[in-house]
Amino acid sequence: MDKRIKGSCTTILVGKKASIDGSTIISRNDDGHEALDPERFVVINPEDQPKHYQAVISGVKVDLPDDPMRYTSIPNSILTNGIWPAAGINSDNVAMSATETITTNSRVLGLDPYVEGGIGEEDLVTLVLPYIHSAAEGVERLGSLLEKYGTYEPNGIGFSDKNEVWWLETIGGHHWAAVRIPDDAYVVAPNRMNIDDFDFESDNTLYAADLKEMIDKNDLNPDFEKYNLRHIFGSSSIKDTVYNNPRAWFGQKYFNPEIEQDPMGQDLPFICHANRKISIEDVKFVLSSHYENTKYDVYGNGTEAEKKLFRPIGINRNHDVHILQIRNGVPDEIAGIHWLAFGANTFNSVVPFYANVNDTPACYKDADDTFNLNNMYWLSCTTALLGDTDYDFYVDFRNTFELEAMGAYRQIQHETDAGISGKNDVQSFLADANNKLANESLKRQTKLLGDMVIDGSENMKLRYNLND
């Protein structure tokens, strides 16, 4: 099978009582195996949604319902391997992020092998998001599709509405399990099977009907008294200790600095409770991080071996970071906020786009494989590349930029929220706000790049101390 996997993502989930403003949050770095892969930010209107879907990678054909909703999407710009929508919020304020590539083991695959002609990351947002009216309904629809068509890869998928956050993980070719994240909890999920202790009797779990029977009948459970799905269905490999577990460790260290844990530990918890309420800025920092203030920081002062030991969260293979926020305490028309940034996250800022629109700003929508600094994808990638050449020199540029940019975006957002009352054409009003946000983002990112070029040129090695 000709297949491309975006297999290096990191997910953060936040319940409504764990966030600073009562929002639910699902977020993810959409990473790939290659450094550059242009993406776009678009709206899929009902008339644009296919009725008869066919995947590019697997060839699977799926007939879709006749009543799709509008939704935001972050597809690939180059569609050789399919759409890969990544994430979005639909017109019912239900959000979905797909997928976090996870792990499995040979015991599972021996019982329920992957299905070469099944569904995968390329397809899931298109097949599910336009048709669901709650996070739990998203779990149930995806679960039924997995059971019917099977999948060729292991994935974790996040769903949210204004009240609930759910996390689903695929198991083998046809099985799955999902957990409702407690309202007062957060999750940091790297590329591994993440769900640990699982209660088959709880109202806060959903799963394939025969999942428990498969475990019991085939002696899959290594534990004596409980069901830990990571132990049963996941991996516990050397790769996990350096590629996956440290990312969960650093995120948990940031939200709970009072707790000491082993960055290589195989049993870092799935459900966590922070020592404070979590903001959008907190989520963005963790998803941009490279183990700051530890010896493992690639830009830090550790030994070369220490700096190369663990895979960072912010990495050159970040293609986008999305933070999907469903707000409470505001009118439904402005509840869904699709925060978005492109490129390696260390030198970008997320922009709070309103999801209740029919179109998106041109500089976020029109990326292709032609380099263009008037497009946010290429502008962000260029800034990150230059910043990487001398992080210590450029980090203060980045810090000042992100602080001031986020303040400007939030000011536009506050003004838009306050001005929504009495508007007859809400979607046009929000589209205008999104254009203001995009223009502000393009202006500030361009200024950042310019300041870096102007000041950084003084530090070029191609120089000589005498002048004529």
Buried (B, 14 or more C-beta within 10 A) or exposed (E): EEBBBBBBBBBBBBBBEBBBBBBBBBBBBBBBEEBBBBBBBBBBBEEEBBEEBEBBBBEBEBEBEEEBBBBBBBBBBEEEBBBBBBBBBBBBBBBBBBBBBBBBBEBBBEBBEBBBBBBBBBBBBBBBBBBBEBBBBBBBBBBEBBBEBBBBBBBBBBBBBBBBBBBBBBBBBBBBBBBBBBBBBBBBBBBBBBBBBBEEEEEEBBBBEEBBEBBEEEEBBEEEEEBBBBBBBBBBBEEBBBBBBBBBBBBBBBBBEEEEBEBBBBEBBBBBEBEEBBBBBBBBBBBBBBBBEBEBBBBBEBEEEBBEBBBBBBBBBBBBBBBBBBBEEBEEBBBBBBBBBBBBBBBBBBBBBBBBBEEBBBBBBBBEEEEBBEBBBBBBBBBBBBBBEEBEBBBEBBEEBBEBBBEBBEEBBEEBBEEBEEEEEBBEBBBBBBBBBBBBBBEBBBBBBEBBEEEBEEEEEEEEEEEE
